[in-house]
Amino acid sequence: MGPEPHPWIAPALPLLGMWRGSGTGGYATLADGFSYEQEITFSHDGRPFLRYEARAWLTDSEGRPDRPSGRETGWWRIGADGYLEAVVAHPIGIATTYVGRISGDEIEMASRDTVVTPLAKEVTASRRRLTLREDELTVVTEVQAVGQPLQQHLSARLRRLPG
């Protein structure tokens, strides 16, 4: 039993916990698409924000984890009436702030600012859409990077893990 959640995070309470599932990805600059497994954890400490952590593994042709892939961590700050701000950092030298809204079982957010380190790939915009239906979480990520227009990059379906 953790701390009581701040009232403002009420719209996000169904996200709390650990989610795991599989997805597919691709981008205009990649010759082939790819498959991956992903795990996302949302938690809180009683204040009006969620701690967010996601990690992924590329999978082989039989769906077995092959090697580590995307990793990110951050905070989702929730205001009155489902207003959402997020800060997400990646170990590949990218940090993004998002602004969006939680509305029922839909969460949409778009990048406001993206900063990259000198060795990171150029990323200029991104958008995320999460849909929660009972114990299934669908996550779609669009990215504008390396001179390409905004386009879908990742799509995953995750199931809530027990506990």
C-alpha positions as CSV (number, residue, x, y, z in Angstrom):
1,M,0.0,0.0,0.0
2,G,1.6,3.3,-1.2
3,P,0.7,6.9,-0.4
4,E,-2.6,8.3,-1.3
5,P,-2.6,9.7,-4.8
6,H,-3.0,13.5,-5.3
7,P,-6.5,14.2,-6.6
8,W,-5.2,15.6,-9.9
9,I,-3.8,12.3,-10.9
10,A,-7.2,10.6,-10.7
11,P,-7.5,10.5,-14.6
12,A,-4.2,8.6,-14.7
13,L,-4.8,6.1,-11.9
14,P,-5.7,3.3,-14.3
15,L,-2.2,3.5,-15.7
16,L,-0.5,2.7,-12.4
17,G,1.5,-0.5,-12.4
18,M,3.6,-2.5,-14.8
19,W,2.6,-3.2,-18.4
20,R,4.3,-5.6,-20.9
21,G,3.7,-6.6,-24.5
22,S,4.9,-6.5,-28.0
23,G,5.0,-4.1,-30.9
24,T,6.3,-3.3,-34.3
25,G,8.4,-0.4,-35.5
26,G,9.8,1.2,-38.6
27,Y,10.8,4.5,-40.2
28,A,11.4,5.9,-43.6
29,T,15.2,5.7,-43.2
30,L,15.1,2.0,-42.2
31,A,15.2,-0.7,-44.9
32,D,13.1,-3.1,-42.8
33,G,10.7,-2.9,-39.9
34,F,11.3,-4.6,-36.6
35,S,9.5,-6.3,-33.8
36,Y,10.0,-5.6,-30.1
37,E,8.9,-6.4,-26.5
38,Q,8.2,-3.5,-24.2
39,E,7.7,-3.0,-20.5
40,I,6.3,0.3,-19.1
41,T,5.9,1.1,-15.4
42,F,3.9,4.0,-13.9
43,S,4.1,4.9,-10.2
44,H,3.5,7.8,-7.9
45,D,4.5,9.1,-4.5
46,G,1.4,11.1,-3.6
47,R,2.3,14.2,-5.5
48,P,0.5,15.3,-8.7
49,F,2.8,13.5,-11.1
50,L,3.6,10.0,-12.2
51,R,7.0,8.4,-12.5
52,Y,7.4,6.8,-16.0
53,E,9.9,4.2,-17.1
54,A,9.9,2.2,-20.3
55,R,12.4,-0.3,-21.7
56,A,12.3,-2.4,-24.9
57,W,14.1,-5.4,-26.5
58,L,14.3,-6.2,-30.2
59,T,13.0,-9.7,-30.8
60,D,14.0,-12.3,-33.3
61,S,11.8,-14.0,-36.0
62,E,10.3,-16.3,-33.3
63,G,9.5,-13.4,-30.9
64,R,12.3,-14.1,-28.4
65,P,14.2,-11.1,-27.0
66,D,17.3,-10.6,-29.1
67,R,19.0,-7.5,-27.7
68,P,18.2,-4.3,-25.7
69,S,16.6,-1.5,-27.6
70,G,14.8,1.7,-26.5
71,R,15.0,3.0,-23.0
72,E,13.4,6.1,-21.5
73,T,12.5,7.6,-18.1
74,G,10.7,10.6,-17.0
75,W,7.8,12.3,-15.2
76,W,4.2,12.9,-16.2
77,R,2.9,16.0,-14.4
78,I,-0.9,16.1,-14.3
79,G,-2.9,19.3,-13.7
80,A,-6.6,19.9,-13.1
81,D,-9.0,18.4,-15.6
82,G,-6.5,16.0,-17.2
83,Y,-4.0,18.5,-18.4
84,L,-0.7,16.7,-19.0
85,E,2.9,17.8,-19.2
86,A,5.7,15.2,-19.5
87,V,9.5,15.2,-19.4
88,V,11.1,12.1,-21.0
89,A,14.8,11.4,-21.3
90,H,16.6,8.8,-23.4
91,P,20.1,7.4,-22.9
92,I,20.9,8.1,-26.6
93,G,21.1,11.9,-25.9
94,I,17.5,13.0,-26.4
95,A,15.2,14.8,-23.9
96,T,11.7,15.9,-24.8
97,T,9.0,17.9,-23.1
98,Y,5.4,17.1,-24.0
99,V,2.0,18.8,-23.5
100,G,-1.3,17.0,-23.8
101,R,-4.4,15.8,-22.2
102,I,-5.8,12.7,-20.5
103,S,-9.4,12.3,-21.6
104,G,-11.2,9.2,-20.4
105,D,-9.3,6.2,-21.8
106,E,-7.3,8.3,-24.3
107,I,-4.0,10.1,-23.7
108,E,-2.5,12.3,-26.4
109,M,0.6,14.4,-26.1
110,A,2.8,16.3,-28.6
111,S,6.4,17.5,-28.1
112,R,6.8,21.1,-27.1
113,D,10.6,21.1,-27.0
114,T,13.2,18.5,-27.9
115,V,16.9,18.8,-27.1
116,V,19.7,16.5,-28.3
117,T,23.3,16.1,-27.4
118,P,26.0,16.7,-30.0
119,L,26.3,13.0,-30.8
120,A,22.5,12.2,-30.9
121,K,20.4,11.8,-34.0
122,E,18.4,14.8,-35.0
123,V,14.8,14.6,-33.6
124,T,12.6,17.7,-34.1
125,A,9.1,16.6,-33.0
126,S,7.2,13.6,-31.6
127,R,3.7,12.7,-30.7
128,R,2.3,9.9,-28.5
129,R,-1.2,8.4,-28.2
130,L,-2.0,5.9,-25.5
131,T,-5.4,4.1,-25.3
132,L,-6.4,2.1,-22.3
133,R,-9.1,-0.6,-22.7
134,E,-9.6,-2.6,-19.5
135,D,-6.2,-4.3,-19.0
136,E,-4.7,-3.5,-22.5
137,L,-2.7,-0.4,-23.2
138,T,-2.0,0.6,-26.8
139,V,1.0,2.9,-27.3
140,V,1.6,4.6,-30.7
141,T,4.6,6.9,-31.2
142,E,5.2,9.2,-34.1
143,V,8.5,10.9,-34.7
144,Q,9.9,13.6,-37.0
145,A,13.6,13.0,-37.3
146,V,16.7,13.1,-39.6
147,G,15.0,15.3,-42.2
148,Q,11.8,13.1,-42.4
149,P,8.3,14.3,-41.8
150,L,6.3,13.3,-38.7
151,Q,5.4,9.6,-39.2
152,Q,4.5,6.6,-37.1
153,H,7.6,4.9,-35.7
154,L,6.3,2.5,-33.0
155,S,3.1,0.7,-32.1
156,A,2.7,-1.7,-29.2
157,R,0.0,-3.5,-27.3
158,L,0.7,-4.1,-23.6
159,R,-1.1,-6.1,-20.9
160,R,-1.2,-5.2,-17.3
161,L,1.1,-7.5,-15.2
162,P,-0.3,-8.8,-11.9
163,G,0.8,-7.1,-8.7
